[in-house]
Amino acid sequence: KYNARVSDPDNQIHIRIWLHFGVGIVEDTKEGIDVYGNVVNTLSRFGKDRTDQWDQIIVSKEIFEKHVSEKDVLFQNYETLEAKGKKEPLVLYKLIWKNNPN
């Protein structure tokens, strides 16, 4: 509703959520908790500067496979990416809440 009242796109609020899981290395630092490893590297390949992912929840194949039978969410095939440093393409899905009117 906020964005509908704001005509300048630079002042609108957009979110993008990427979900993936796997084994990561968690380390306490002076600044807080840091997580790194393959799970973080994979997530970073999802497309950080893409405005077409605004207001979306994008999930990995691993999340899709674990939750495809959940009754409260639906998944839509979103994209398959050839990602630098990855042997297999990244298969991504868009998560859609069932009560979403869109």
C-alpha positions as CSV (number, residue, x, y, z in Angstrom):
1,K,0.0,0.0,0.0
2,Y,2.9,2.4,0.8
3,N,4.4,2.0,-2.7
4,A,1.1,2.8,-4.4
5,R,1.2,6.2,-2.7
6,V,4.9,6.9,-3.7
7,S,5.5,7.8,-7.3
8,D,9.3,8.0,-7.2
9,P,10.6,4.4,-7.4
10,D,13.8,5.5,-5.6
11,N,11.6,6.1,-2.5
12,Q,9.6,2.9,-2.7
13,I,10.2,0.0,-0.4
14,H,10.9,-3.4,-2.0
15,I,12.1,-6.6,-0.5
16,R,13.6,-9.7,-1.9
17,I,14.1,-12.8,0.1
18,W,16.3,-15.7,-1.0
19,L,16.2,-19.0,0.8
20,H,18.6,-21.9,0.6
21,F,20.0,-24.3,3.2
22,G,23.1,-26.4,3.6
23,V,26.2,-26.7,5.8
24,G,27.9,-23.5,6.6
25,I,30.6,-22.4,8.9
26,V,29.4,-20.2,11.7
27,E,31.9,-18.0,13.5
28,D,31.5,-15.5,16.3
29,T,33.4,-12.2,15.6
30,K,33.7,-8.8,17.3
31,E,31.1,-7.5,14.9
32,G,28.6,-10.4,15.5
33,I,28.0,-13.8,13.9
34,D,29.5,-14.5,10.5
35,V,28.4,-17.4,8.3
36,Y,30.3,-18.5,5.2
37,G,31.0,-21.6,3.1
38,N,29.3,-23.2,0.1
39,V,25.8,-22.5,1.3
40,V,26.5,-18.7,1.4
41,N,28.3,-18.8,-2.0
42,T,25.4,-20.6,-3.6
43,L,22.9,-18.1,-2.2
44,S,25.0,-15.2,-3.5
45,R,24.6,-16.5,-7.0
46,F,20.8,-16.0,-7.0
47,G,21.0,-12.5,-8.7
48,K,21.8,-9.7,-6.2
49,D,21.2,-6.7,-8.5
50,R,18.0,-7.9,-10.3
51,T,14.9,-5.7,-9.9
52,D,12.7,-8.4,-11.4
53,Q,13.1,-10.2,-8.0
54,W,11.8,-7.3,-6.0
55,D,8.9,-8.3,-3.8
56,Q,9.5,-12.0,-4.3
57,I,10.6,-15.0,-2.2
58,I,13.0,-17.0,-4.3
59,V,14.0,-20.5,-3.1
60,S,16.6,-23.1,-4.1
61,K,15.8,-26.5,-5.4
62,E,16.8,-27.8,-2.0
63,I,14.2,-25.7,-0.2
64,F,11.6,-26.7,-2.9
65,E,12.2,-30.4,-2.4
66,K,11.9,-30.2,1.3
67,H,8.6,-28.2,1.3
68,V,6.8,-29.0,-1.9
69,S,4.2,-31.0,-0.1
70,E,3.4,-28.2,2.4
71,K,-0.3,-27.3,2.2
72,D,0.1,-23.5,2.9
73,V,2.6,-22.7,0.1
74,L,2.9,-23.2,-3.6
75,F,6.0,-23.0,-5.8
76,Q,6.3,-21.8,-9.3
77,N,9.4,-22.7,-11.4
78,Y,11.3,-19.4,-11.6
79,E,14.6,-19.9,-13.4
80,T,17.6,-22.1,-14.0
81,L,20.9,-20.3,-13.8
82,E,24.4,-21.3,-14.9
83,A,26.4,-20.0,-11.9
84,K,30.1,-19.2,-11.8
85,G,31.9,-21.8,-9.7
86,K,29.0,-24.3,-9.7
87,K,29.1,-27.6,-11.6
88,E,25.3,-27.9,-11.7
89,P,22.9,-25.2,-12.7
90,L,20.9,-23.5,-9.9
91,V,17.2,-24.3,-10.2
92,L,15.2,-21.6,-8.5
93,Y,11.5,-21.4,-7.6
94,K,9.2,-18.6,-6.6
95,L,7.4,-19.2,-3.3
96,I,3.7,-18.2,-3.5
97,W,1.5,-18.1,-0.4
98,K,-1.9,-19.7,-1.0
99,N,-3.8,-16.8,0.5
100,N,-1.9,-14.3,-1.8
101,P,-4.6,-12.6,-4.0
102,N,-2.0,-12.1,-6.8
